Amino acid sequence: MYITGADTIAGGLAGTASGAPEFLALCRMARCRFDVAAVSVCCADGQRGAIDVASESGLDGWRFGATLEGRPDASGSPIVCEDVSADPDLARWAATVGRPDLRFFASFPFGAGGEGRLALFDATPRGLAESEREELAGIAALAGTMLALSRRAEAAETREALYRLLTEASTDTIVRGTLDGIRVYVSPSIKELLGYEPEEVIGRRAIELVHPDDIEPFAAMMRQVREGTISRGRSEMRQRHKDGSWVWMEAHLRVTCDPVTGQPDGYVTSVRGVGDRKAIEAELARRADHDDLTGLPNRKLFRERLLQAVDDLERGGPPFALLWMDLDHFKWVNDRYGHPAGDAVLVEAAARFRSVVREDDIVARVGGDEFVAIRRLGHAPDEAEELGSRLIAAMAPPFRFGTNEVTVGLSVGVALACRAGSDADAILAEADAALYRAKSAGRNRLCGPG
């Protein structure tokens, strides 16, 4: 016997119908088909059921239990009782005691393990032909199918609610798109990421917002999605925020397939902002090839730019000048005022160099007080010497730190690379030799190629 809670659909007064909508029509159909006073559907869990009672049924005030608790049909077998008053088991059923108006009762199980029952009630004794029993069993089986479908629908609704909760509560932005890249769903977190409401970007392609410098790799990935050559993809790009700024983001894409045909039918992407990470990466990259103290390129980056200038010259690019610079009397500043004072001089010297050179020039710190500059030359024959003179002049004003003031000069050696076949190390050696001559000649001056 099934033991459940209290009757959940126990009403059943004449001329009424109540219960789960999916079962009401079935109860009405069975009542009309078999011409009985009432039909009920009930389940062992007491959470689903329905009852339909005919007008003028002759069962006024009788309560039809909608659960199986205490009912004699709680077993898994069909029951057909042509006259309740003549059946001792039904006569002892609490619901029938003192109610002689219930005379006919039939009940057929449905569902897994007979978890539900379809029951017929009438105030007149009657029999059921074998064909009617088969038909009633078929209706009960239909009730079982409806129960299974109802549970599947509820499970689907639960899953949908869960998926919606996950997508809408996720800090990542979830995007569903077609193979052509058109977005058909965008989760609400797009507002936090790019400033748009989901409705503003649904129906549009993501590539419309991609930074021009990032379009090519992103377009290549989406082309592979359309062509079916990838099932997963990852992309980093900048997209335009609604306020006009650019937002770095990382997208993980997965192609989806139609469950029936197995053919690709779109994609799902999880997108998150990676601006903080990109800023850290940029800072780490900057520190790898820039001097921590002055912020100028370091020896590593200078070497790369020198080799690039030599390679460009080999390919027909412009000639260039290499200026090797050394601060005069810098050791004296450190010895007398300490390293903090020396650092202050180096930082200020770097700032003065930046104020003199062009945007496409390279100025780097390659040693304690040694600096180098690369200038791509035009047609002016004395362009390198003119730059060297301006750098020396920039160092002429006194350096101040605290209440102290010192004057530091600048010695410059210049080497020229004017034709293909130049060697980077030979150019460095020539500039170093020129710097040595400038120092030997009294410092604070420029010397060109020997």
Secondary structure, DSSP 8 states (H G I E B T S, - for coil): ----SS-SS----TT-EEE-HHHHHHHHHHHHHHT-SEEEEEETTSS-EEEEE-TT-S-TT----SS-TT-TT-SSS-EEES-GGG-HHHHTSTTTTT-TT--EEEEEEESGGG-EEEEEEESS-----HHHHHHHHHHHHHHHHHHHHHHHHHHHHHHHHHHHHHHHH-SSEEEEE-TTSBEEEE-TTHHHHHS--HHHHTTSBGGGGB-GGGHHHHHHHHHHHHHTS-SEEEEEEEEE-TTS-EEEEEEEEEEEE-TTT--EEEEEEEEEE-HHHHHHHHHHHHHHHB-TTT-SB-HHHHHHHHHHHHHHHHTT---EEEEEEEETTHHHHHHHH-HHHHHHHHHHHHHHHHHHS-TT-EEEE-SSSEEEEEEE--S-TTHHHHHHHHHHHHT-S-EEETTEEE---EEEEEEEE-STT--HHHHHHHHHHHHHHHHHTTSSSEE---
